[in-house]
Amino acid sequence: YPCGGSISNISDYKGKVIPAGSMCQFDQVNNTIKIIKSSEIKLTSGGGSVEPKTIKGLLQNDVYVKNSTTYATGSVVFAGEIYADRLAEAIPDEVWAVLPMIVPINEKSSD
């Protein structure tokens, strides 16, 4: 179930790849996506400033941002399955809790 929009914090990723599975704040009215890093998430144990409940989905595909790029779009996925072990950043449990229609599949055994 993807929906899309322009990536509002594109300047944070100049010369980099925004990896698929990145957490997204999605504004459906303005069709904008803000990519959120794990370190920005406010956890019950402390941490960042972004409330987990504001994460609306995950980025569907990688987005390569050239140094000259000033505009890029992405698709936000709200439901489905994802190989969580393959993500560039671990998604906190607090975020998984607000994304009940996305099922994380873990290939590695938890020791």
C-alpha positions in Angstrom: 0.0 0.0 0.0 2.5 2.7 -1.0 1.7 6.4 -1.1 4.3 8.9 -2.2 5.6 12.4 -2.0 8.6 14.7 -2.1 11.3 14.1 0.5 11.5 17.3 2.6 14.9 16.8 4.2 16.7 15.9 1.0 19.6 18.2 1.8 20.6 15.8 4.7 21.4 13.1 2.2 23.4 14.9 -0.5 25.8 12.4 -2.2 24.2 9.5 -0.3 21.6 6.8 -0.6 18.5 6.9 1.5 18.0 3.2 2.1 14.8 1.3 1.6 13.1 0.6 4.9 14.0 4.0 6.4 11.4 5.4 8.8 9.1 8.0 7.4 6.9 10.8 8.7 4.4 11.2 5.9 2.2 14.3 5.5 -0.6 13.1 3.2 -2.1 16.6 2.9 1.1 18.1 1.5 2.5 14.9 0.0 5.8 15.3 1.8 8.0 12.6 3.5 10.6 13.3 6.2 13.1 10.6 6.7 13.8 9.8 10.3 16.9 8.1 11.7 16.9 5.7 14.6 18.9 8.1 16.7 16.1 10.6 16.4 13.4 8.4 17.9 12.3 9.2 21.4 12.5 5.9 23.3 11.0 4.9 26.7 14.6 4.6 27.9 15.4 8.2 26.7 16.9 9.4 23.5 15.8 11.5 20.5 13.0 14.0 20.0 10.8 12.3 17.4 7.7 10.6 18.9 7.4 7.0 17.6 3.7 7.6 16.9 4.6 10.1 14.2 6.2 7.4 12.0 3.6 6.5 9.4 5.5 3.9 7.3 8.8 2.8 5.7 10.5 3.9 2.5 9.7 1.4 -0.2 12.9 1.8 -2.3 16.4 3.2 -2.1 16.7 6.8 -3.2 20.1 8.0 -4.5 20.6 11.7 -3.9 23.3 13.3 -6.1 25.1 16.3 -4.7 23.2 18.5 -7.2 19.8 17.1 -6.3 17.3 19.5 -4.8 14.2 17.4 -5.2 13.5 13.7 -4.8 10.4 11.6 -4.3 9.8 8.4 -2.4 7.0 5.9 -1.7 5.9 5.1 1.9 4.7 1.6 2.6 2.1 1.1 5.3 1.6 -2.7 5.2 3.4 -5.8 4.2 6.4 -7.9 5.3 10.1 -6.7 5.5 13.3 -8.6 6.2 14.2 -6.5 9.3 17.7 -7.9 9.5 18.6 -6.4 6.1 17.7 -2.8 7.0 20.5 -0.2 7.1 19.3 0.9 10.6 17.5 -1.1 13.3 14.0 0.0 13.9 13.2 0.5 17.6 10.4 -1.6 19.1 8.5 1.6 19.9 8.2 2.2 16.1 7.3 -1.4 15.3 4.4 -1.0 17.8 2.9 1.9 15.8 3.3 0.0 12.4 1.1 -3.0 13.1 0.4 -3.8 9.4 4.2 -4.1 8.7 5.5 -7.5 9.7 9.2 -7.7 10.5 10.8 -11.0 9.4 14.0 -11.8 11.2 16.3 -14.2 9.4 18.9 -14.3 12.2 18.2 -16.2 15.4 18.1 -14.1 18.5 20.8 -15.5 20.9 
